[in-house]
Amino acid sequence: MRLTGLAVLTAWSTLAGNDAHRLLSRRWDSLWYARVAEQGYGWEVVLPDGAVHSNLAFFPLLPWLERLGSWLTPLAAPDVGLVVSALASLAAAWGIYAVAERLYGAVAGVTAVALWAVLPVGIVQSMAYSESLFTALAAWALYALLRERWVVAGLLASLAGLTRPVGMAVTAAVLVGVALAARRERLTPAMAAGALLSPLGAGAYVLWVGARTGDPLFGYLSVQEGWGNGFDGGLAFARFIGSLLAGPGFWGGLGLVAGLALLAWLCVRCVRQGQPAVLLVYAGIVVVLAVCASGYFGSKPRLLLPAFPLLLPLAVGLARWGAARRGLLLAGVGLLSAGYAGFWLNGSGPP
């Protein structure tokens, strides 16, 4: 599925006079990650309106891997980022399969992976971004929780917390999993270790940013505020949709309303499906942080990419279809997704 997306993107970019490799590795956030890898933290851009965009907003695990790869190989940091993303997307696919297969069987597992691959913004899985790396860590942390491997889950949650701010969703899943297990049985040293390890990555980075900015507790929030990011319960997003519905962008606003309705339906289906609490907590926090943040609205589909448990109800339903019918549907959706990727990255693209 991803190779098809890359092939279509390459053809589209060639026809548009663009370089697909540059679009994947040297635009938007990938440039910020590469700068951190090459020069470290401390670089910022002051916009004409006075807003400050600091690279402290970007969590360090991907830049660390890019720096390590550049040291070990002749590749530049952005190209190492592509390699990391490619390998991480495979690890994420394997992790999604492992979770879905354990709960609903092998066919549902493969179908869940295919659905994740053909999401409209699935091309991000092939960019020098952190979504694939984060999803891989989150999926395997959740699988470890399902297997009651508490220390492994805690370590993976800590690494996820070094990857993206939404790492708190993985930490919350670990804490909920430990709490429920301790309630059923008793708190063991492994459970306690997993719970204590899970917030260390994100906590350490946030505190380090706070110390660097001179505001130990709220420094990272100030950095995000400079980017226009915050949590307002979805008020800014609602206003944005309202402005579209009241103006020339009516159909775009209507599409967003339909997308939110589909998202809500999937959340309800996950609950009715009886998914384990750790999956519900993880996906729920990812959705809330994505939808209710006040940042750039075009990023919201990309921010939802790690919420793969939302795909499990669809995967289970499609698993009941015949293989040919299911394959034909996924192949068709995959081609549409690939076409959208070519249009998207050669246009506004993901910020």
N, C-alpha and C positions, 0 to 999 in steps of 0.2 A: 504493500500500500504506500509506504513512504517513498520507495524507489520510483513509483509511478508519479507521485507528487513532485519529486525532484526533476524527473524527466520533463514533465509538463512545464514546470517553472523555468527550466533551462530553455526550452523552445520558446515560451512566451517572452522571456527576457531577451533572447536573441532577436526576435521580431520587433521588440520595443526598443532595441538599441541599448539594453542594459546588460550588466554582468551579473548572472545569477549567484556566482561565488561571492561577490561583494555584497549583494543583498542579504545573503545568509550569514556573513561573518563580519561585515564592516559597516553596518548601519544601525541606527537606533541604540538600544541598550548594549548591544555587543561591543560598541566602541567604548562605553563606560567600563565594562568588565575588563576589556583589554588594557585600558589605561591604568586601572588598578593593578593588573598583573605586571605591567611594564614599569610603572612609576610609583606604585604604592598609593596610599590614601593621602588626602589633603588638597586635591585639585577641585576647583569649583568654577562655575560660570555664573556671572551676574547678568540677568536679563534686563532689557530696557525699563521694565516696570519695577525694577528693584528686587525681584525674586532671586534667590540664590539656589542654584542647583549644585549640590555637593556630591562627590562620589562616595561619601560616607553612607549614602542611602543604599548602596549595593553591598549585600552580604558577601563574605569573603571566600566561601569554599570554591566556587567556580574560578575566581581569579587566582587562587592558590594553585589549583590544578593546572590552569593555563601557564602560570609561571614555572611550575615543575616540568610540564611538558616542553616548554621552550628551552629549559636548561638541559633536558635529556635528549632533545631532538633538534634538528635544524628548523623546525616549524615556528612561525611567528605565533604570538599569543592568540590572535583571532582564529587561526587555523587549528591550533590545539583545542580551542573552544568548540569548533565543529566536530573534532574527533571525540571529545568528551560527550557532546550532545548525542552523537550517533551511537556511541557505546551505551550511554545512559538510557537512550530510548529503547534499546534492546533489553537492558536490565529492567526498565520500567514495564515493558511488555511482558516479560517473564514474570515479574512480580504481580502484575494485574491478573495474569493467567493463574498464578499460584493461589491467589485469594479467591478468585471466582471458581476455580476447579475444586478447591477444598469445600466450598459452600454449596455449589450447584452442579458440579460435574465438568468433565473435560470439554464437551461441546460448548457449554455456556462460557467456559474459560477462553477458548479460542475466539468465540464471538465477541466477548467483551474486549479483547485485545483489538480485534478488527474495528469495532465501533470507536475505540479510542484513537485508532490510527486515522480514521476517515472523518474525524470532527472537522468542521469548516476551517478552524484555525490550526489544524494538525500540523501544518508546515512548520510551526514554531518548534515542534519536536526535532526538527532538522537544522535549527538555527543555533548560533553560538549564544544561546540564552540559557537560563537556569531551570526552565520548566521540566525538561526531561530528567535532569539530575535530581531535582526535588521529588518528582513523581516516583522515580526509582527508589529513593530512600524511604518515601512515605509508604509505598506499596509493600516493600519488604518489612518495614516496621509493623505494619498492620498484620502481615502474614505471621510475623514472629509473635504478635499478641494472640492471634488465633491459635497458635501452637503453644502458648504460654511460655515462650522463651523471653523472659522479662528483661534480662540484661542485654540481650541482643536488641530487643525493641528499644530499650533506653538509649543505647549507643547510636542506633540509626536515627532515633528522634533527635538526639543531640546534633548529629551531622545535618539533618534536615533543617534544624534551627540555625545552622551556619550558612544555609543556602538561600533561604527566602524568609521574609517576615512571617509568612503564613505557616512557618514551622511550628508555631504555637498550636496549630491544629493537631499535629502529630503528638506533641507533648500532652495535649489534653486527652487524646485517645489513650496514651499510655497510662496516664493518671486514672482515667476512668476504668480501664481494664484492670489495673492493679487493685483499685478500690472494690470493684465487683468481685474479683477473685478472693480478696482478703475477707470480704463479707461472707462468701460461700464457705471458705475454709478458715485460714488464718494467715496473717501476714508473715511471709517467709523472708529470709535475707535477700534472696534473688528478686523478689517483688520490690522490696525497699530499694535495692540497688538500681533496678530499672527506673523506678519513680524518681530517684535522686539524679540519675544521669540524664534523663530526658530533657530538662530545661537548660542544661549547662551551656550548650552551644549558643543558643539565641541569647541567653542571659549574659554570657561573657561578652559577646559582641556589643550588645546594647549598652552594657556598663562601660565598655572601653570607649564607645562613641561618646557617651556622656562625660567621661573623664577628659576626653580630648576636646570637647566643646565647652567644658567648664560647667556643665549642668548634669551632674551624675545621674539623676533619675529621669529627666525629661529631655536630655540632649538629642536622643535619636528621634523623638517626636518632633522636635524643632527642625531637624534636618528634613524629615518628611514633609513638614509644613512648608518648607521652602520650595518643594516640588509641587505644592498644591494638594498633597495627599493628607487625608485625615479620615476620621470615622464620624459621620453625621447621621447614621441610621438610614441612609438612603435618600435624605432630603434633597441633596444636590442632584442626584440621579433622577428623582421624580420631577424636579423642576426642568431638567434637561428634556425629559420625555414630554412634559407638558408644553414646552416651547416648540418642540417639533410638531406635536398634534395641532397646535394653534397657528402654525405657519406653513410655509411651502414644503416643509419636511414631514407632512402628515403621514405619508405611507411609511416612511422610516420609523416614525414614532409608533405607528400601529404595529410594525414588525417587532419593535422592542417590547411592546406590551405582550404580543403573542409569545415572544421568547421568554419573558418572565413568567407567563402562564405555564409554558411547557416546563420551565425550571421548577416551579412550585408543584406541578403534577408529578414530576420525577421524584421530588423530595417526599411527597406523600406516598408514592409507590414504594420507595425504599423502606419506609416505616411499615407499610402494610405487608411488604415482603418478609418482614421479620429479620432484617439484617442485624448482625451483632451490634451491640451498643458502640463498640469502638469504631466501626465503620460509619455509623450514623453521626457520632460526635465529630469525627474527622471531616466528613463531607459537609456536615451542617456548618461548621466553622469556616471552611473554605468558601462556601456559598455566601455566608453572611459577610465575611470580610471583602469578598469581591463585589457584591451587589451594594452594600451599604457604605462603601468607601467613597470619598468625595473627589478622588483623583480623576485622571483622564478617562472619559467614558468609553473610548474606543478600546481600552485595554481590558475591559471586563470579560469578554469571551476568552481571552488568553489567560486571565487570572483564574478562570473556572476550569482550565485544562486539567489540573491535578485532581479534580473531584471525580475520579473514575467510579466510585461506588454508585453514582447516579446512573451509570450505564448498565448496572447489573439487572434491573427489571427488564430492560429492553433485551439484554443478552439472553436471559432465561426465556423470554417469550419467543425470540427468534430461534433459540435452540430446539424448539418444538417443530420448526419447519423442516422440510426436506433439505438435504445438503445443496442440491442444485438451485432450488429457489432462494435459499439463504445466501448462497454465494453470488447469485446474479444480482440480488438487491445490494449487497455490500460492495460489489464491483461497480455498480452504477453510482452509488453514493460516493465511492472513492474517486471516480472520474470527475464528478461534480466538485468534490472537495479539492482535487488537484487543479481544476480550472479556476476555482475561487482563489487558491493560493497564488497562481500566476497573476491574476487580476489584483489581488490585495498587495503583494509585495512590490509589484510594479506601479502601484498607486500610492495610497496614503501609508500603507504598511503598519506594523505594530510599533507603537512607541516604546 
